[in-house]
Amino acid sequence: MLTLGLIALVVNGLLLWLTSWIAGKLSLPFHVTGFWPAFWGAIIVGLVSWLLNLLIGDKRREDDEPPPVRVVRVR
């Protein structure tokens, strides 16, 4: 049975692959050769994100404090 984490990695890999395709159409210097390199790239992006979250952390004082929300009124 697939877990949501594995599904998220597959979706992120597909998004990296799609980004590579779009970059190719726009002549930008970003290229991923296939699904598996994109999948491994998604794992690397996830690990870097996790490590940065460990190092920088969340600026909230308590775990149960809600994140700051900006309320914008539209008239």
PQR file of N, CA, C, O and H, with PARSE charges and radii, in Angstrom:
ATOM      1  N   MET A   1       0.837  -1.185   0.000 -0.4000 1.5000
ATOM      2  CA  MET A   1       0.000   0.000   0.000 -0.0000 2.0000
ATOM      3  C   MET A   1       0.881   1.248   0.000  0.5500 1.7000
ATOM      4  O   MET A   1       1.838   1.346   0.768 -0.5500 1.4000
ATOM      5  N   LEU A   2       0.548   2.189  -0.863 -0.4000 1.5000
ATOM      6  CA  LEU A   2       1.312   3.424  -0.942 -0.0000 2.0000
ATOM      7  C   LEU A   2       0.912   4.368   0.183  0.5500 1.7000
ATOM      8  O   LEU A   2      -0.260   4.467   0.546 -0.5500 1.4000
ATOM      9  H   LEU A   2      -0.229   2.110  -1.487  0.4000 1.0000
ATOM     10  N   THR A   3       1.895   5.048   0.719 -0.4000 1.5000
ATOM     11  CA  THR A   3       1.596   6.028   1.760 -0.0000 2.0000
ATOM     12  C   THR A   3       1.490   7.408   1.137  0.5500 1.7000
ATOM     13  O   THR A   3       1.882   7.619  -0.011 -0.5500 1.4000
ATOM     14  H   THR A   3       2.847   4.967   0.424  0.4000 1.0000
ATOM     15  N   LEU A   4       0.954   8.342   1.907 -0.4000 1.5000
ATOM     16  CA  LEU A   4       0.828   9.708   1.402 -0.0000 2.0000
ATOM     17  C   LEU A   4       2.191  10.345   1.177  0.5500 1.7000
ATOM     18  O   LEU A   4       2.340  11.183   0.288 -0.5500 1.4000
ATOM     19  H   LEU A   4       0.636   8.171   2.839  0.4000 1.0000
ATOM     20  N   GLY A   5       3.192   9.959   1.972 -0.4000 1.5000
ATOM     21  CA  GLY A   5       4.540  10.494   1.774 -0.0000 2.0000
ATOM     22  C   GLY A   5       5.121  10.081   0.444  0.5500 1.7000
ATOM     23  O   GLY A   5       5.739  10.891  -0.246 -0.5500 1.4000
ATOM     24  H   GLY A   5       3.071   9.278   2.694  0.4000 1.0000
ATOM     25  N   LEU A   6       4.928   8.818   0.074 -0.4000 1.5000
ATOM     26  CA  LEU A   6       5.429   8.342  -1.212 -0.0000 2.0000
ATOM     27  C   LEU A   6       4.670   9.001  -2.362  0.5500 1.7000
ATOM     28  O   LEU A   6       5.260   9.353  -3.383 -0.5500 1.4000
ATOM     29  H   LEU A   6       4.425   8.159   0.634  0.4000 1.0000
ATOM     30  N   ILE A   7       3.380   9.161  -2.192 -0.4000 1.5000
ATOM     31  CA  ILE A   7       2.584   9.841  -3.219 -0.0000 2.0000
ATOM     32  C   ILE A   7       3.049  11.292  -3.368  0.5500 1.7000
ATOM     33  O   ILE A   7       3.117  11.811  -4.482 -0.5500 1.4000
ATOM     34  H   ILE A   7       2.901   8.875  -1.363  0.4000 1.0000
ATOM     35  N   ALA A   8       3.368  11.944  -2.253 -0.4000 1.5000
ATOM     36  CA  ALA A   8       3.858  13.324  -2.314 -0.0000 2.0000
ATOM     37  C   ALA A   8       5.191  13.387  -3.053  0.5500 1.7000
ATOM     38  O   ALA A   8       5.429  14.321  -3.819 -0.5500 1.4000
ATOM     39  H   ALA A   8       3.313  11.522  -1.348  0.4000 1.0000
ATOM     40  N   LEU A   9       6.064  12.401  -2.832 -0.4000 1.5000
ATOM     41  CA  LEU A   9       7.336  12.372  -3.555 -0.0000 2.0000
ATOM     42  C   LEU A   9       7.117  12.181  -5.050  0.5500 1.7000
ATOM     43  O   LEU A   9       7.786  12.818  -5.864 -0.5500 1.4000
ATOM     44  H   LEU A   9       5.871  11.642  -2.210  0.4000 1.0000
ATOM     45  N   VAL A  10       6.187  11.312  -5.413 -0.4000 1.5000
ATOM     46  CA  VAL A  10       5.883  11.093  -6.833 -0.0000 2.0000
ATOM     47  C   VAL A  10       5.326  12.367  -7.457  0.5500 1.7000
ATOM     48  O   VAL A  10       5.726  12.745  -8.558 -0.5500 1.4000
ATOM     49  H   VAL A  10       5.643  10.795  -4.752  0.4000 1.0000
ATOM     50  N   VAL A  11       4.410  13.028  -6.763 -0.4000 1.5000
ATOM     51  CA  VAL A  11       3.831  14.276  -7.287 -0.0000 2.0000
ATOM     52  C   VAL A  11       4.913  15.342  -7.414  0.5500 1.7000
ATOM     53  O   VAL A  11       4.957  16.053  -8.418 -0.5500 1.4000
ATOM     54  H   VAL A  11       4.085  12.722  -5.868  0.4000 1.0000
ATOM     55  N   ASN A  12       5.792  15.467  -6.410 -0.4000 1.5000
ATOM     56  CA  ASN A  12       6.867  16.454  -6.486 -0.0000 2.0000
ATOM     57  C   ASN A  12       7.832  16.125  -7.618  0.5500 1.7000
ATOM     58  O   ASN A  12       8.317  17.026  -8.303 -0.5500 1.4000
ATOM     59  H   ASN A  12       5.756  14.889  -5.594  0.4000 1.0000
ATOM     60  N   GLY A  13       8.113  14.844  -7.818 -0.4000 1.5000
ATOM     61  CA  GLY A  13       8.960  14.446  -8.936 -0.0000 2.0000
ATOM     62  C   GLY A  13       8.334  14.807 -10.270  0.5500 1.7000
ATOM     63  O   GLY A  13       9.010  15.318 -11.163 -0.5500 1.4000
ATOM     64  H   GLY A  13       7.719  14.113  -7.261  0.4000 1.0000
ATOM     65  N   LEU A  14       7.033  14.539 -10.407 -0.4000 1.5000
ATOM     66  CA  LEU A  14       6.338  14.904 -11.641 -0.0000 2.0000
ATOM     67  C   LEU A  14       6.340  16.412 -11.856  0.5500 1.7000
ATOM     68  O   LEU A  14       6.455  16.874 -12.991 -0.5500 1.4000
ATOM     69  H   LEU A  14       6.483  14.124  -9.681  0.4000 1.0000
ATOM     70  N   LEU A  15       6.213  17.187 -10.775 -0.4000 1.5000
ATOM     71  CA  LEU A  15       6.249  18.642 -10.905 -0.0000 2.0000
ATOM     72  C   LEU A  15       7.631  19.131 -11.321  0.5500 1.7000
ATOM     73  O   LEU A  15       7.743  20.070 -12.109 -0.5500 1.4000
ATOM     74  H   LEU A  15       6.120  16.812  -9.853  0.4000 1.0000
ATOM     75  N   LEU A  16       8.691  18.501 -10.798 -0.4000 1.5000
ATOM     76  CA  LEU A  16      10.041  18.854 -11.248 -0.0000 2.0000
ATOM     77  C   LEU A  16      10.213  18.543 -12.726  0.5500 1.7000
ATOM     78  O   LEU A  16      10.808  19.328 -13.464 -0.5500 1.4000
ATOM     79  H   LEU A  16       8.600  17.738 -10.158  0.4000 1.0000
ATOM     80  N   TRP A  17       9.697  17.404 -13.156 -0.4000 1.5000
ATOM     81  CA  TRP A  17       9.781  17.007 -14.551 -0.0000 2.0000
ATOM     82  C   TRP A  17       9.002  17.985 -15.436  0.5500 1.7000
ATOM     83  O   TRP A  17       9.472  18.370 -16.506 -0.5500 1.4000
ATOM     84  H   TRP A  17       9.214  16.766 -12.556  0.4000 1.0000
ATOM     85  N   LEU A  18       7.816  18.381 -14.984 -0.4000 1.5000
ATOM     86  CA  LEU A  18       7.018  19.364 -15.717 -0.0000 2.0000
ATOM     87  C   LEU A  18       7.742  20.702 -15.785  0.5500 1.7000
ATOM     88  O   LEU A  18       7.734  21.359 -16.826 -0.5500 1.4000
ATOM     89  H   LEU A  18       7.435  18.068 -14.115  0.4000 1.0000
ATOM     90  N   THR A  19       8.362  21.109 -14.691 -0.4000 1.5000
ATOM     91  CA  THR A  19       9.122  22.353 -14.671 -0.0000 2.0000
ATOM     92  C   THR A  19      10.272  22.302 -15.664  0.5500 1.7000
ATOM     93  O   THR A  19      10.571  23.291 -16.333 -0.5500 1.4000
ATOM     94  H   THR A  19       8.368  20.575 -13.845  0.4000 1.0000
ATOM     95  N   SER A  20      10.915  21.139 -15.755 -0.4000 1.5000
ATOM     96  CA  SER A  20      11.989  20.960 -16.724 -0.0000 2.0000
ATOM     97  C   SER A  20      11.464  21.103 -18.149  0.5500 1.7000
ATOM     98  O   SER A  20      12.114  21.727 -18.987 -0.5500 1.4000
ATOM     99  H   SER A  20      10.671  20.335 -15.211  0.4000 1.0000
ATOM    100  N   TRP A  21      10.319  20.543 -18.424 -0.4000 1.5000
ATOM    101  CA  TRP A  21       9.726  20.636 -19.759 -0.0000 2.0000
ATOM    102  C   TRP A  21       9.393  22.088 -20.103  0.5500 1.7000
ATOM    103  O   TRP A  21       9.675  22.555 -21.206 -0.5500 1.4000
ATOM    104  H   TRP A  21       9.791  20.036 -17.742  0.4000 1.0000
ATOM    105  N   ILE A  22       8.788  22.798 -19.138 -0.4000 1.5000
ATOM    106  CA  ILE A  22       8.438  24.205 -19.354 -0.0000 2.0000
ATOM    107  C   ILE A  22       9.704  25.040 -19.546  0.5500 1.7000
ATOM    108  O   ILE A  22       9.742  25.925 -20.401 -0.5500 1.4000
ATOM    109  H   ILE A  22       8.559  22.418 -18.242  0.4000 1.0000
ATOM    110  N   ALA A  23      10.741  24.758 -18.747 -0.4000 1.5000
ATOM    111  CA  ALA A  23      12.006  25.488 -18.890 -0.0000 2.0000
ATOM    112  C   ALA A  23      12.610  25.240 -20.263  0.5500 1.7000
ATOM    113  O   ALA A  23      13.194  26.150 -20.852 -0.5500 1.4000
ATOM    114  H   ALA A  23      10.710  24.040 -18.053  0.4000 1.0000
ATOM    115  N   GLY A  24      12.480  24.020 -20.784 -0.4000 1.5000
ATOM    116  CA  GLY A  24      12.975  23.731 -22.122 -0.0000 2.0000
ATOM    117  C   GLY A  24      12.240  24.527 -23.187  0.5500 1.7000
ATOM    118  O   GLY A  24      12.853  25.012 -24.137 -0.5500 1.4000
ATOM    119  H   GLY A  24      12.005  23.282 -20.305  0.4000 1.0000
ATOM    120  N   LYS A  25      10.926  24.662 -23.032 -0.4000 1.5000
ATOM    121  CA  LYS A  25      10.140  25.446 -23.987 -0.0000 2.0000
ATOM    122  C   LYS A  25      10.491  26.925 -23.941  0.5500 1.7000
ATOM    123  O   LYS A  25      10.378  27.629 -24.945 -0.5500 1.4000
ATOM    124  H   LYS A  25      10.428  24.268 -22.260  0.4000 1.0000
ATOM    125  N   LEU A  26      10.921  27.397 -22.764 -0.4000 1.5000
ATOM    126  CA  LEU A  26      11.281  28.811 -22.604 -0.0000 2.0000
ATOM    127  C   LEU A  26      12.777  29.056 -22.768  0.5500 1.7000
ATOM    128  O   LEU A  26      13.251  30.170 -22.546 -0.5500 1.4000
ATOM    129  H   LEU A  26      11.013  26.825 -21.949  0.4000 1.0000
ATOM    130  N   SER A  27      13.524  28.019 -23.156 -0.4000 1.5000
ATOM    131  CA  SER A  27      14.981  28.088 -23.344 -0.0000 2.0000
ATOM    132  C   SER A  27      15.706  28.500 -22.072  0.5500 1.7000
ATOM    133  O   SER A  27      16.671  29.263 -22.124 -0.5500 1.4000
ATOM    134  H   SER A  27      13.138  27.114 -23.336  0.4000 1.0000
ATOM    135  N   LEU A  28      15.248  28.001 -20.933 -0.4000 1.5000
ATOM    136  CA  LEU A  28      15.907  28.252 -19.648 -0.0000 2.0000
ATOM    137  C   LEU A  28      16.840  27.087 -19.328  0.5500 1.7000
ATOM    138  O   LEU A  28      16.551  25.949 -19.699 -0.5500 1.4000
ATOM    139  H   LEU A  28      14.464  27.381 -20.890  0.4000 1.0000
ATOM    140  N   PRO A  29      17.947  27.349 -18.651 -0.5600 1.5000
ATOM    141  CA  PRO A  29      18.933  26.297 -18.395  0.2800 2.0000
ATOM    142  C   PRO A  29      18.576  25.391 -17.205  0.5500 1.7000
ATOM    143  O   PRO A  29      19.291  25.376 -16.203 -0.5500 1.4000
ATOM    144  N   PHE A  30      17.493  24.652 -17.312 -0.4000 1.5000
ATOM    145  CA  PHE A  30      17.096  23.686 -16.284 -0.0000 2.0000
ATOM    146  C   PHE A  30      16.562  22.466 -17.012  0.5500 1.7000
ATOM    147  O   PHE A  30      15.613  22.570 -17.790 -0.5500 1.4000
ATOM    148  H   PHE A  30      16.912  24.664 -18.126  0.4000 1.0000
ATOM    149  N   HIS A  31      17.178  21.291 -16.760 -0.4000 1.5000
ATOM    150  CA  HIS A  31      16.748  20.097 -17.473 -0.0000 2.0000
ATOM    151  C   HIS A  31      16.814  18.876 -16.557  0.5500 1.7000
ATOM    152  O   HIS A  31      17.815  18.650 -15.876 -0.5500 1.4000
ATOM    153  H   HIS A  31      17.948  21.207 -16.129  0.4000 1.0000
ATOM    154  N   VAL A  32      15.751  18.106 -16.552 -0.4000 1.5000
ATOM    155  CA  VAL A  32      15.677  16.823 -15.859 -0.0000 2.0000
ATOM    156  C   VAL A  32      15.410  15.780 -16.940  0.5500 1.7000
ATOM    157  O   VAL A  32      14.491  15.938 -17.744 -0.5500 1.4000
ATOM    158  H   VAL A  32      14.939  18.290 -17.105  0.4000 1.0000
ATOM    159  N   THR A  33      16.217  14.705 -16.960 -0.4000 1.5000
ATOM    160  CA  THR A  33      16.186  13.777 -18.097 -0.0000 2.0000
ATOM    161  C   THR A  33      15.039  12.786 -18.067  0.5500 1.7000
ATOM    162  O   THR A  33      14.765  12.161 -19.092 -0.5500 1.4000
ATOM    163  H   THR A  33      16.964  14.576 -16.307  0.4000 1.0000
ATOM    164  N   GLY A  34      14.357  12.610 -16.949 -0.4000 1.5000
ATOM    165  CA  GLY A  34      13.265  11.647 -16.894 -0.0000 2.0000
ATOM    166  C   GLY A  34      12.610  11.632 -15.531  0.5500 1.7000
ATOM    167  O   GLY A  34      12.879  12.476 -14.677 -0.5500 1.4000
ATOM    168  H   GLY A  34      14.580  13.118 -16.117  0.4000 1.0000
ATOM    169  N   PHE A  35      11.728  10.633 -15.346 -0.4000 1.5000
ATOM    170  CA  PHE A  35      10.990  10.579 -14.087 -0.0000 2.0000
ATOM    171  C   PHE A  35      11.891  10.241 -12.903  0.5500 1.7000
ATOM    172  O   PHE A  35      11.815  10.899 -11.866 -0.5500 1.4000
ATOM    173  H   PHE A  35      11.509   9.947 -16.039  0.4000 1.0000
ATOM    174  N   TRP A  36      12.738   9.231 -13.040 -0.4000 1.5000
ATOM    175  CA  TRP A  36      13.548   8.808 -11.887 -0.0000 2.0000
ATOM    176  C   TRP A  36      14.521   9.880 -11.411  0.5500 1.7000
ATOM    177  O   TRP A  36      14.641  10.079 -10.202 -0.5500 1.4000
ATOM    178  H   TRP A  36      12.800   8.696 -13.883  0.4000 1.0000
ATOM    179  N   PRO A  37      15.221  10.580 -12.302 -0.5600 1.5000
ATOM    180  CA  PRO A  37      16.024  11.709 -11.806  0.2800 2.0000
ATOM    181  C   PRO A  37      15.166  12.775 -11.117  0.5500 1.7000
ATOM    182  O   PRO A  37      15.595  13.380 -10.135 -0.5500 1.4000
ATOM    183  N   ALA A  38      13.950  13.004 -11.637 -0.4000 1.5000
ATOM    184  CA  ALA A  38      13.050  13.968 -10.999 -0.0000 2.0000
ATOM    185  C   ALA A  38      12.613  13.463  -9.626  0.5500 1.7000
ATOM    186  O   ALA A  38      12.501  14.247  -8.684 -0.5500 1.4000
ATOM    187  H   ALA A  38      13.602  12.512 -12.435  0.4000 1.0000
ATOM    188  N   PHE A  39      12.365  12.151  -9.509 -0.4000 1.5000
ATOM    189  CA  PHE A  39      11.976  11.560  -8.228 -0.0000 2.0000
ATOM    190  C   PHE A  39      13.091  11.729  -7.197  0.5500 1.7000
ATOM    191  O   PHE A  39      12.836  12.123  -6.059 -0.5500 1.4000
ATOM    192  H   PHE A  39      12.457  11.514 -10.275  0.4000 1.0000
ATOM    193  N   TRP A  40      14.331  11.428  -7.600 -0.4000 1.5000
ATOM    194  CA  TRP A  40      15.463  11.596  -6.675 -0.0000 2.0000
ATOM    195  C   TRP A  40      15.675  13.072  -6.348  0.5500 1.7000
ATOM    196  O   TRP A  40      16.054  13.411  -5.227 -0.5500 1.4000
ATOM    197  H   TRP A  40      14.538  11.108  -8.524  0.4000 1.0000
ATOM    198  N   GLY A  41      15.435  13.939  -7.310 -0.4000 1.5000
ATOM    199  CA  GLY A  41      15.509  15.373  -7.035 -0.0000 2.0000
ATOM    200  C   GLY A  41      14.460  15.813  -6.030  0.5500 1.7000
ATOM    201  O   GLY A  41      14.715  16.684  -5.199 -0.5500 1.4000
ATOM    202  H   GLY A  41      15.127  13.663  -8.220  0.4000 1.0000
ATOM    203  N   ALA A  42      13.274  15.208  -6.105 -0.4000 1.5000
ATOM    204  CA  ALA A  42      12.219  15.523  -5.127 -0.0000 2.0000
ATOM    205  C   ALA A  42      12.628  15.062  -3.733  0.5500 1.7000
ATOM    206  O   ALA A  42      12.325  15.728  -2.743 -0.5500 1.4000
ATOM    207  H   ALA A  42      13.066  14.500  -6.780  0.4000 1.0000
ATOM    208  N   ILE A  43      13.316  13.926  -3.655 -0.4000 1.5000
ATOM    209  CA  ILE A  43      13.815  13.462  -2.351 -0.0000 2.0000
ATOM    210  C   ILE A  43      14.847  14.444  -1.808  0.5500 1.7000
ATOM    211  O   ILE A  43      14.826  14.772  -0.621 -0.5500 1.4000
ATOM    212  H   ILE A  43      13.563  13.386  -4.459  0.4000 1.0000
ATOM    213  N   ILE A  44      15.746  14.914  -2.665 -0.4000 1.5000
ATOM    214  CA  ILE A  44      16.763  15.874  -2.217 -0.0000 2.0000
ATOM    215  C   ILE A  44      16.121  17.177  -1.772  0.5500 1.7000
ATOM    216  O   ILE A  44      16.503  17.735  -0.743 -0.5500 1.4000
ATOM    217  H   ILE A  44      15.762  14.648  -3.629  0.4000 1.0000
ATOM    218  N   VAL A  45      15.153  17.668  -2.531 -0.4000 1.5000
ATOM    219  CA  VAL A  45      14.449  18.902  -2.143 -0.0000 2.0000
ATOM    220  C   VAL A  45      13.748  18.716  -0.804  0.5500 1.7000
ATOM    221  O   VAL A  45      13.780  19.614   0.037 -0.5500 1.4000
ATOM    222  H   VAL A  45      14.842  17.215  -3.367  0.4000 1.0000
ATOM    223  N   GLY A  46      13.115  17.560  -0.593 -0.4000 1.5000
ATOM    224  CA  GLY A  46      12.457  17.282   0.682 -0.0000 2.0000
ATOM    225  C   GLY A  46      13.427  17.228   1.845  0.5500 1.7000
ATOM    226  O   GLY A  46      13.137  17.752   2.920 -0.5500 1.4000
ATOM    227  H   GLY A  46      13.090  16.830  -1.277  0.4000 1.0000
ATOM    228  N   LEU A  47      14.586  16.594   1.640 -0.4000 1.5000
ATOM    229  CA  LEU A  47      15.597  16.515   2.706 -0.0000 2.0000
ATOM    230  C   LEU A  47      16.168  17.895   3.043  0.5500 1.7000
ATOM    231  O   LEU A  47      16.351  18.223   4.216 -0.5500 1.4000
ATOM    232  H   LEU A  47      14.821  16.168   0.766  0.4000 1.0000
ATOM    233  N   VAL A  48      16.445  18.692   2.027 -0.4000 1.5000
ATOM    234  CA  VAL A  48      16.965  20.039   2.270 -0.0000 2.0000
ATOM    235  C   VAL A  48      15.927  20.885   3.008  0.5500 1.7000
ATOM    236  O   VAL A  48      16.270  21.640   3.918 -0.5500 1.4000
ATOM    237  H   VAL A  48      16.296  18.426   1.075  0.4000 1.0000
ATOM    238  N   SER A  49      14.672  20.758   2.619 -0.4000 1.5000
ATOM    239  CA  SER A  49      13.601  21.485   3.302 -0.0000 2.0000
ATOM    240  C   SER A  49      13.500  21.065   4.766  0.5500 1.7000
ATOM    241  O   SER A  49      13.337  21.904   5.652 -0.5500 1.4000
ATOM    242  H   SER A  49      14.393  20.145   1.881  0.4000 1.0000
ATOM    243  N   TRP A  50      13.597  19.758   5.011 -0.4000 1.5000
ATOM    244  CA  TRP A  50      13.526  19.238   6.379 -0.0000 2.0000
ATOM    245  C   TRP A  50      14.703  19.748   7.211  0.5500 1.7000
ATOM    246  O   TRP A  50      14.522  20.165   8.355 -0.5500 1.4000
ATOM    247  H   TRP A  50      13.729  19.076   4.291  0.4000 1.0000
ATOM    248  N   LEU A  51      15.920  19.714   6.632 -0.4000 1.5000
ATOM    249  CA  LEU A  51      17.102  20.193   7.363 -0.0000 2.0000
ATOM    250  C   LEU A  51      17.017  21.685   7.655  0.5500 1.7000
ATOM    251  O   LEU A  51      17.369  22.123   8.750 -0.5500 1.4000
ATOM    252  H   LEU A  51      16.067  19.375   5.703  0.4000 1.0000
ATOM    253  N   LEU A  52      16.554  22.467   6.685 -0.4000 1.5000
ATOM    254  CA  LEU A  52      16.412  23.902   6.930 -0.0000 2.0000
ATOM    255  C   LEU A  52      15.376  24.182   8.012  0.5500 1.7000
ATOM    256  O   LEU A  52      15.547  25.097   8.818 -0.5500 1.4000
ATOM    257  H   LEU A  52      16.268  22.111   5.795  0.4000 1.0000
ATOM    258  N   ASN A  53      14.301  23.394   8.031 -0.4000 1.5000
ATOM    259  CA  ASN A  53      13.297  23.556   9.082 -0.0000 2.0000
ATOM    260  C   ASN A  53      13.892  23.212  10.450  0.5500 1.7000
ATOM    261  O   ASN A  53      13.558  23.851  11.448 -0.5500 1.4000
ATOM    262  H   ASN A  53      14.163  22.651   7.376  0.4000 1.0000
ATOM    263  N   LEU A  54      14.768  22.210  10.502 -0.4000 1.5000
ATOM    264  CA  LEU A  54      15.426  21.880  11.767 -0.0000 2.0000
ATOM    265  C   LEU A  54      16.359  23.003  12.220  0.5500 1.7000
ATOM    266  O   LEU A  54      16.397  23.347  13.402 -0.5500 1.4000
ATOM    267  H   LEU A  54      15.039  21.691   9.691  0.4000 1.0000
ATOM    268  N   LEU A  55      17.110  23.570  11.278 -0.4000 1.5000
ATOM    269  CA  LEU A  55      18.081  24.607  11.627 -0.0000 2.0000
ATOM    270  C   LEU A  55      17.421  25.943  11.934  0.5500 1.7000
ATOM    271  O   LEU A  55      17.761  26.597  12.920 -0.5500 1.4000
ATOM    272  H   LEU A  55      17.079  23.290  10.318  0.4000 1.0000
ATOM    273  N   ILE A  56      16.481  26.345  11.094 -0.4000 1.5000
ATOM    274  CA  ILE A  56      15.855  27.656  11.262 -0.0000 2.0000
ATOM    275  C   ILE A  56      14.661  27.567  12.195  0.5500 1.7000
ATOM    276  O   ILE A  56      14.471  28.419  13.063 -0.5500 1.4000
ATOM    277  H   ILE A  56      16.204  25.814  10.293  0.4000 1.0000
ATOM    278  N   GLY A  57      13.865  26.536  12.010 -0.4000 1.5000
ATOM    279  CA  GLY A  57      12.715  26.329  12.874 -0.0000 2.0000
ATOM    280  C   GLY A  57      11.584  27.303  12.612  0.5500 1.7000
ATOM    281  O   GLY A  57      11.621  28.118  11.690 -0.5500 1.4000
ATOM    282  H   GLY A  57      14.019  25.844  11.305  0.4000 1.0000
ATOM    283  N   ASP A  58      10.586  27.183  13.457 -0.4000 1.5000
ATOM    284  CA  ASP A  58       9.416  28.034  13.374 -0.0000 2.0000
ATOM    285  C   ASP A  58       9.564  29.133  14.413  0.5500 1.7000
ATOM    286  O   ASP A  58      10.004  28.874  15.533 -0.5500 1.4000
ATOM    287  H   ASP A  58      10.555  26.521  14.206  0.4000 1.0000
ATOM    288  N   LYS A  59       9.209  30.325  14.062 -0.4000 1.5000
ATOM    289  CA  LYS A  59       9.393  31.468  14.956 -0.0000 2.0000
ATOM    290  C   LYS A  59       8.288  31.611  16.009  0.5500 1.7000
ATOM    291  O   LYS A  59       8.329  32.538  16.817 -0.5500 1.4000
ATOM    292  H   LYS A  59       8.851  30.535  13.152  0.4000 1.0000
ATOM    293  N   ARG A  60       7.311  30.714  16.010 -0.4000 1.5000
ATOM    294  CA  ARG A  60       6.243  30.796  17.012 -0.0000 2.0000
ATOM    295  C   ARG A  60       6.793  30.406  18.376  0.5500 1.7000
ATOM    296  O   ARG A  60       7.674  29.552  18.472 -0.5500 1.4000
ATOM    297  H   ARG A  60       7.278  29.961  15.354  0.4000 1.0000
ATOM    298  N   ARG A  61       6.277  31.030  19.431 -0.4000 1.5000
ATOM    299  CA  ARG A  61       6.774  30.770  20.784 -0.0000 2.0000
ATOM    300  C   ARG A  61       6.311  29.428  21.326  0.5500 1.7000
ATOM    301  O   ARG A  61       7.083  28.726  21.980 -0.5500 1.4000
ATOM    302  H   ARG A  61       5.562  31.724  19.353  0.4000 1.0000
ATOM    303  N   GLU A  62       5.086  29.069  21.070 -0.4000 1.5000
ATOM    304  CA  GLU A  62       4.538  27.814  21.585 -0.0000 2.0000
ATOM    305  C   GLU A  62       4.037  26.977  20.421  0.5500 1.7000
ATOM    306  O   GLU A  62       3.698  27.503  19.361 -0.5500 1.4000
ATOM    307  H   GLU A  62       4.459  29.639  20.540  0.4000 1.0000
ATOM    308  N   ASP A  63       3.995  25.673  20.630 -0.4000 1.5000
ATOM    309  CA  ASP A  63       3.551  24.780  19.567 -0.0000 2.0000
ATOM    310  C   ASP A  63       2.079  24.971  19.225  0.5500 1.7000
ATOM    311  O   ASP A  63       1.681  24.787  18.074 -0.5500 1.4000
ATOM    312  H   ASP A  63       4.271  25.246  21.491  0.4000 1.0000
ATOM    313  N   ASP A  64       1.266  25.340  20.216 -0.4000 1.5000
ATOM    314  CA  ASP A  64      -0.167  25.459  19.962 -0.0000 2.0000
ATOM    315  C   ASP A  64      -0.570  26.864  19.504  0.5500 1.7000
ATOM    316  O   ASP A  64      -1.748  27.106  19.239 -0.5500 1.4000
ATOM    317  H   ASP A  64       1.589  25.490  21.150  0.4000 1.0000
ATOM    318  N   GLU A  65       0.376  27.781  19.408 -0.4000 1.5000
ATOM    319  CA  GLU A  65       0.060  29.126  18.947 -0.0000 2.0000
ATOM    320  C   GLU A  65      -0.191  29.087  17.445  0.5500 1.7000
ATOM    321  O   GLU A  65       0.623  28.538  16.702 -0.5500 1.4000
ATOM    322  H   GLU A  65       1.332  27.585  19.623  0.4000 1.0000
ATOM    323  N   PRO A  66      -1.291  29.653  16.988 -0.5600 1.5000
ATOM    324  CA  PRO A  66      -1.579  29.614  15.546  0.2800 2.0000
ATOM    325  C   PRO A  66      -0.602  30.492  14.770  0.5500 1.7000
ATOM    326  O   PRO A  66      -0.065  31.455  15.317 -0.5500 1.4000
ATOM    327  N   PRO A  67      -0.373  30.171  13.523 -0.5600 1.5000
ATOM    328  CA  PRO A  67       0.518  31.009  12.717  0.2800 2.0000
ATOM    329  C   PRO A  67      -0.107  32.378  12.487  0.5500 1.7000
ATOM    330  O   PRO A  67      -1.329  32.518  12.520 -0.5500 1.4000
ATOM    331  N   PRO A  68       0.728  33.388  12.252 -0.5600 1.5000
ATOM    332  CA  PRO A  68       0.169  34.721  12.018  0.2800 2.0000
ATOM    333  C   PRO A  68      -0.651  34.746  10.740  0.5500 1.7000
ATOM    334  O   PRO A  68      -0.281  34.149   9.728 -0.5500 1.4000
ATOM    335  N   VAL A  69      -1.769  35.448  10.810 -0.4000 1.5000
ATOM    336  CA  VAL A  69      -2.674  35.540   9.670 -0.0000 2.0000
ATOM    337  C   VAL A  69      -2.903  37.011   9.369  0.5500 1.7000
ATOM    338  O   VAL A  69      -3.133  37.816  10.271 -0.5500 1.4000
ATOM    339  H   VAL A  69      -2.069  35.933  11.632  0.4000 1.0000
ATOM    340  N   ARG A  70      -2.838  37.345   8.097 -0.4000 1.5000
ATOM    341  CA  ARG A  70      -3.109  38.725   7.685 -0.0000 2.0000
ATOM    342  C   ARG A  70      -4.509  38.784   7.130  0.5500 1.7000
ATOM    343  O   ARG A  70      -4.838  38.065   6.187 -0.5500 1.4000
ATOM    344  H   ARG A  70      -2.651  36.690   7.364  0.4000 1.0000
ATOM    345  N   VAL A  71      -5.332  39.629   7.701 -0.4000 1.5000
ATOM    346  CA  VAL A  71      -6.712  39.772   7.270 -0.0000 2.0000
ATOM    347  C   VAL A  71      -6.797  40.968   6.346  0.5500 1.7000
ATOM    348  O   VAL A  71      -6.382  42.069   6.707 -0.5500 1.4000
ATOM    349  H   VAL A  71      -5.064  40.213   8.467  0.4000 1.0000
ATOM    350  N   VAL A  72      -7.331  40.758   5.160 -0.4000 1.5000
ATOM    351  CA  VAL A  72      -7.482  41.825   4.183 -0.0000 2.0000
ATOM    352  C   VAL A  72      -8.957  41.974   3.877  0.5500 1.7000
ATOM    353  O   VAL A  72      -9.623  41.003   3.520 -0.5500 1.4000
ATOM    354  H   VAL A  72      -7.668  39.863   4.867  0.4000 1.0000
ATOM    355  N   ARG A  73      -9.470  43.181   4.015 -0.4000 1.5000
ATOM    356  CA  ARG A  73     -10.872  43.437   3.707 -0.0000 2.0000
ATOM    357  C   ARG A  73     -10.999  43.953   2.295  0.5500 1.7000
ATOM    358  O   ARG A  73     -10.261  44.840   1.867 -0.5500 1.4000
ATOM    359  H   ARG A  73      -8.929  43.970   4.306  0.4000 1.0000
ATOM    360  N   VAL A  74     -11.938  43.388   1.586 -0.4000 1.5000
ATOM    361  CA  VAL A  74     -12.194  43.790   0.196 -0.0000 2.0000
ATOM    362  C   VAL A  74     -13.539  44.485   0.159  0.5500 1.7000
ATOM    363  O   VAL A  74     -14.540  43.952   0.635 -0.5500 1.4000
ATOM    364  H   VAL A  74     -12.537  42.667   1.933  0.4000 1.0000
ATOM    365  N   ARG A  75     -13.555  45.666  -0.405 -0.4000 1.5000
ATOM    366  CA  ARG A  75     -14.806  46.423  -0.443 -0.0000 2.0000
ATOM    367  C   ARG A  75     -15.374  46.428  -1.814  0.5500 1.7000
ATOM    368  O   ARG A  75     -16.430  47.018  -2.043 -0.5500 1.4000
ATOM    369  H   ARG A  75     -12.741  46.099  -0.792  0.4000 1.0000
TER
END
